[in-house]
Amino acid sequence: MSVPYLQDLTLRLALGATQLDPSQREHHANWLREQQREDGGFAGREGNSDPYYTAFALRALWILDAIDPPLGRRAAEFLRQRLREKESIIDLISLIFAAAICELSVGEVAIADDDHQWRTNVANLLSSLRTDDGGFAKTPEGRAGSTYQTFLSVLCHQLIEIPPPDIEGIESFLKSQQHAEGGYLEIRAAKRAGVNPTAAAIGTLKALDRLDPAEHTQTADFLAEMQSDEGGLTANTRIPFADLLSSFTGLLTLCDLEATELVNVDSIARYALSMQSPTGGFVGFTLDQTADVEYSFYGVATVALCQLIK
């Protein structure tokens, strides 16, 4: 059985991170460790701990080989507590992947392998999100598929080891989301393609083992056009500045399309490093002032990916 998409990606990034300067790795690892809350979870810039930010923090720490047993134990306990709550699909996939990291890194089990009922409940929730166009909606009431939600739902199916039904329908949906300029739309009513829905579409095809880079040369060209004078990638043609999320997802997609030669990887690396906060962690874009665990993942992941490419 092939390695699930998210685990494969994290292992690739961890390999790239081994080539970073050790002091740089430790600087960001220390900052991330300090963000763990008393309940074992991690939070955004405001609010309580939640699975979404906990997964980003653990992914960044795993890439940096910086999860020790006490940290992993506390994080697993937080995740076990959240198993009892009704989560959104984004929090669900975050919870499942964060649990996998705790188990793979330090052997802490948050979701027991024999908890078949919980996995069945997740599969039933995913089924309720399926739409007539072949994609997945953000809520059971949604009538049209979302490219990003479809990506998340496919990854969630992988992590619970229950294959998504009607893969051909998912492929058909993604094809319907492709814009004439090569990128992909988030929803069918959108007027322009974006870097992140494009990354979600290509990521979905890769996760389903249905990606042929030769069929997506126009998509690679679209992504390459998003590189800005700052060095990073912008989210779409209407946004004038780059951001770490788009820079990472765009570069990763170019990797999967075997087309990284279309962009200046050194400039992307310099842009990502310029987003470092002096006290540790990363901010999301030039005008941002506050580091958080989500953008810190994208920052660490981007510089690691650049090292891997080079």
C-alpha positions as CSV (number, residue, x, y, z in Angstrom):
1,M,0.0,0.0,0.0
2,S,1.3,3.4,-0.9
3,V,2.2,6.0,1.8
4,P,-0.7,8.5,2.4
5,Y,-0.1,11.8,0.7
6,L,0.3,13.9,3.8
7,Q,2.8,11.4,5.4
8,D,4.8,11.2,2.1
9,L,4.9,15.0,1.9
10,T,6.0,15.4,5.5
11,L,8.8,12.9,5.0
12,R,10.0,14.7,1.9
13,L,10.1,18.0,3.7
14,A,11.9,16.4,6.7
15,L,14.6,15.3,4.3
16,G,15.0,18.8,2.9
17,A,15.1,20.3,6.5
18,T,18.1,18.2,7.3
19,Q,20.1,20.4,5.0
20,L,19.2,23.6,6.8
21,D,21.6,25.3,9.2
22,P,21.3,23.5,12.6
23,S,21.0,26.8,14.5
24,Q,18.2,27.9,12.2
25,R,16.4,24.7,12.8
26,E,16.7,24.9,16.6
27,H,15.7,28.6,16.6
28,H,12.3,27.8,15.0
29,A,11.9,24.5,16.9
30,N,12.3,26.3,20.2
31,W,9.7,28.9,19.3
32,L,7.3,26.2,18.2
33,R,7.8,24.2,21.4
34,E,7.0,27.3,23.4
35,Q,3.6,27.6,21.7
36,Q,2.3,24.4,23.2
37,R,-0.6,25.2,25.7
38,E,-1.2,23.7,29.1
39,D,-3.8,21.4,27.6
40,G,-1.2,19.9,25.2
41,G,-2.7,21.6,22.1
42,F,-1.7,24.6,20.0
43,A,-3.7,27.7,19.1
44,G,-3.8,30.4,16.5
45,R,-3.2,34.1,17.2
46,E,-6.3,34.1,19.4
47,G,-8.7,31.6,21.0
48,N,-8.2,28.2,22.5
49,S,-6.2,25.2,21.3
50,D,-7.7,23.3,18.4
51,P,-6.8,20.4,16.1
52,Y,-6.2,22.7,13.1
53,Y,-3.3,24.6,14.7
54,T,-2.1,21.6,16.6
55,A,-1.6,19.7,13.4
56,F,0.4,22.6,11.8
57,A,2.6,22.9,14.9
58,L,3.3,19.1,15.0
59,R,3.9,19.0,11.3
60,A,6.5,21.8,11.6
61,L,8.1,20.2,14.6
62,W,8.2,16.8,12.9
63,I,9.9,18.3,9.8
64,L,12.5,19.8,12.2
65,D,12.9,16.4,14.1
66,A,11.9,18.3,17.3
67,I,9.1,16.3,18.8
68,D,10.3,14.8,22.1
69,P,8.2,12.3,24.2
70,P,6.8,14.8,26.7
71,L,5.6,17.1,24.0
72,G,4.1,14.2,22.0
73,R,2.4,12.8,25.0
74,R,0.7,16.0,25.9
75,A,-0.4,16.6,22.3
76,A,-1.8,13.1,22.1
77,E,-3.8,13.6,25.3
78,F,-5.3,16.8,23.8
79,L,-6.2,15.0,20.7
80,R,-7.9,12.1,22.6
81,Q,-10.0,14.7,24.4
82,R,-11.1,16.2,21.1
83,L,-12.2,12.8,19.8
84,R,-15.3,13.2,21.9
85,E,-16.4,16.4,20.2
86,K,-18.1,17.1,16.9
87,E,-15.5,18.6,14.6
88,S,-15.6,20.3,11.3
89,I,-14.0,18.4,8.4
90,I,-10.9,20.6,8.5
91,D,-10.5,19.9,12.2
92,L,-11.2,16.2,11.6
93,I,-8.4,15.8,9.1
94,S,-6.1,17.9,11.3
95,L,-6.9,15.7,14.3
96,I,-6.3,12.5,12.3
97,F,-3.0,13.6,10.9
98,A,-1.8,15.1,14.2
99,A,-2.6,11.8,15.8
100,A,-0.6,10.0,13.1
101,I,2.4,12.3,13.8
102,C,2.2,11.6,17.6
103,E,2.2,7.9,16.9
104,L,5.0,7.9,14.2
105,S,7.3,10.3,16.1
106,V,7.1,9.1,19.7
107,G,4.7,6.2,19.7
108,E,1.8,8.0,21.5
109,V,-1.5,6.5,20.3
110,A,-4.4,9.0,20.1
111,I,-6.7,7.0,17.9
112,A,-6.7,3.3,18.5
113,D,-6.4,1.0,15.4
114,D,-9.4,-1.0,16.6
115,D,-11.7,2.1,16.8
116,H,-13.6,1.1,13.7
117,Q,-16.8,2.9,14.7
118,W,-15.0,6.3,14.9
119,R,-13.6,5.7,11.4
120,T,-17.0,4.6,10.1
121,N,-18.5,7.8,11.5
122,V,-15.9,9.9,9.7
123,A,-16.5,8.1,6.4
124,N,-20.3,8.7,6.8
125,L,-19.6,12.4,7.4
126,L,-17.5,12.5,4.2
127,S,-20.3,10.8,2.3
128,S,-22.7,13.5,3.4
129,L,-20.5,16.1,1.8
130,R,-20.4,14.5,-1.6
131,T,-22.2,16.5,-4.3
132,D,-23.8,15.6,-7.6
133,D,-20.9,17.2,-9.6
134,G,-18.5,14.6,-8.2
135,G,-16.8,16.8,-5.6
136,F,-17.2,17.4,-1.9
137,A,-18.9,20.5,-0.4
138,K,-17.9,22.3,2.8
139,T,-21.1,21.4,4.5
140,P,-23.8,18.7,4.1
141,E,-26.1,21.4,2.8
142,G,-23.8,22.4,0.0
143,R,-24.9,21.7,-3.5
144,A,-21.6,22.4,-5.4
145,G,-18.2,20.9,-4.9
146,S,-15.2,22.8,-3.5
147,T,-11.8,22.0,-4.9
148,Y,-10.1,22.5,-1.6
149,Q,-12.8,20.5,0.3
150,T,-12.4,17.7,-2.2
151,F,-8.7,17.6,-1.5
152,L,-9.2,17.5,2.2
153,S,-11.9,14.8,1.9
154,V,-9.7,12.6,-0.2
155,L,-6.8,13.0,2.2
156,C,-9.1,12.2,5.1
157,H,-10.2,9.0,3.3
158,Q,-6.6,8.0,3.0
159,L,-5.9,8.6,6.7
160,I,-8.8,6.5,7.9
161,E,-7.9,3.8,5.3
162,I,-11.3,3.8,3.6
163,P,-11.0,4.6,-0.1
164,P,-13.3,7.3,-1.5
165,P,-16.0,6.0,-3.7
166,D,-16.4,7.0,-7.4
167,I,-12.8,8.2,-8.1
168,E,-13.8,8.8,-11.7
169,G,-16.4,11.3,-10.4
170,I,-13.8,13.1,-8.5
171,E,-11.6,13.3,-11.6
172,S,-14.5,14.6,-13.6
173,F,-15.2,17.3,-11.0
174,L,-11.6,18.5,-11.0
175,K,-11.6,18.7,-14.8
176,S,-14.7,20.9,-14.6
177,Q,-12.9,23.2,-12.2
178,Q,-10.0,23.9,-14.6
179,H,-9.8,27.4,-16.0
180,A,-8.8,28.1,-19.6
181,E,-5.6,29.7,-18.4
182,G,-4.4,26.5,-16.8
183,G,-5.2,27.1,-13.1
184,Y,-8.1,25.7,-11.1
185,L,-11.2,27.4,-9.6
186,E,-12.1,26.9,-5.9
187,I,-15.9,26.9,-6.7
188,R,-17.5,26.8,-10.1
189,A,-18.9,30.3,-9.6
190,A,-15.4,31.8,-9.2
191,K,-14.2,34.1,-11.9
192,R,-10.5,33.5,-11.7
193,A,-8.1,30.6,-10.9
194,G,-5.9,30.7,-7.8
195,V,-2.6,29.1,-6.7
196,N,-4.2,27.3,-3.7
197,P,-7.1,25.7,-5.5
198,T,-4.8,24.7,-8.3
199,A,-2.5,23.1,-5.7
200,A,-5.5,21.3,-4.2
201,A,-6.6,20.0,-7.5
202,I,-3.1,18.7,-8.5
203,G,-2.6,17.3,-4.9
204,T,-5.9,15.4,-5.2
205,L,-4.9,13.8,-8.4
206,K,-1.5,12.9,-6.9
207,A,-3.1,11.4,-3.8
208,L,-5.4,9.3,-6.1
209,D,-2.4,8.2,-8.2
210,R,-4.1,9.8,-11.2
211,L,-1.6,12.6,-11.9
212,D,0.3,12.7,-15.3
213,P,2.5,15.8,-15.3
214,A,2.6,15.8,-19.1
215,E,-1.1,16.7,-19.2
216,H,-0.6,19.8,-17.0
217,T,2.0,21.9,-18.7
218,Q,-0.5,24.8,-18.9
219,T,-1.1,24.5,-15.2
220,A,2.7,24.7,-14.5
221,D,2.9,27.8,-16.7
222,F,0.0,29.4,-14.8
223,L,1.8,28.8,-11.4
224,A,5.1,30.1,-12.7
225,E,3.4,33.4,-13.7
226,M,2.4,33.9,-10.1
227,Q,6.0,34.5,-9.0
228,S,6.3,38.1,-8.0
229,D,9.1,40.6,-7.7
230,E,9.4,39.8,-4.0
231,G,10.4,36.2,-5.0
232,G,7.4,34.4,-3.6
233,L,4.1,33.5,-5.3
234,T,0.9,35.5,-5.1
235,A,-2.5,33.8,-4.5
236,N,-3.9,35.0,-7.8
237,T,-3.6,37.7,-10.4
238,R,-5.6,40.3,-8.4
239,I,-3.4,40.2,-5.3
240,P,-0.3,42.4,-5.5
241,F,1.9,40.8,-2.9
242,A,3.3,37.3,-2.3
243,D,2.5,35.1,0.8
244,L,4.1,32.0,2.3
245,L,1.0,29.8,1.8
246,S,0.9,30.4,-1.9
247,S,4.6,30.2,-2.2
248,F,4.7,26.8,-0.6
249,T,1.7,25.3,-2.3
250,G,2.7,26.7,-5.7
251,L,6.3,25.4,-5.5
252,L,5.1,22.0,-4.2
253,T,2.7,21.7,-7.1
254,L,5.5,22.6,-9.5
255,C,7.6,19.8,-7.9
256,D,4.7,17.4,-8.5
257,L,4.4,18.6,-12.1
258,E,8.2,18.2,-12.6
259,A,8.4,21.9,-13.6
260,T,10.4,23.7,-10.9
261,E,12.7,25.1,-13.6
262,L,9.9,27.5,-14.5
263,V,10.5,29.6,-11.3
264,N,13.5,31.0,-9.5
265,V,13.8,28.7,-6.5
266,D,16.6,30.7,-4.9
267,S,14.3,33.8,-5.0
268,I,11.5,31.8,-3.3
269,A,13.9,30.6,-0.6
270,R,15.1,34.2,0.0
271,Y,11.5,35.4,0.2
272,A,10.6,32.7,2.7
273,L,13.7,33.5,4.9
274,S,12.7,37.2,4.9
275,M,9.4,36.1,6.6
276,Q,11.3,34.9,9.7
277,S,10.4,36.6,12.9
278,P,13.5,37.6,15.0
279,T,12.1,35.7,18.0
280,G,11.3,32.6,16.0
281,G,8.6,31.4,13.7
282,F,7.4,33.0,10.5
283,V,4.9,35.7,9.5
284,G,2.7,35.1,6.5
285,F,3.5,38.1,4.2
286,T,5.4,41.4,4.1
287,L,2.9,43.5,6.0
288,D,2.3,40.9,8.7
289,Q,3.9,41.5,12.1
290,T,3.0,38.4,14.1
291,A,4.4,34.9,13.8
292,D,2.0,32.0,14.2
293,V,2.2,28.2,14.0
294,E,0.4,27.9,10.7
295,Y,2.7,30.3,8.8
296,S,5.6,28.8,10.7
297,F,4.8,25.5,9.1
298,Y,4.6,27.1,5.7
299,G,7.9,28.9,6.3
300,V,9.8,25.9,7.4
301,A,8.2,23.8,4.7
302,T,9.1,26.3,2.0
303,V,12.8,26.6,2.9
304,A,13.0,22.8,3.3
305,L,11.4,22.2,-0.1
306,C,13.8,24.7,-1.7
307,Q,16.7,22.7,-0.2
308,L,15.3,19.5,-1.5
309,I,15.0,20.9,-5.0
310,K,18.5,22.3,-5.0
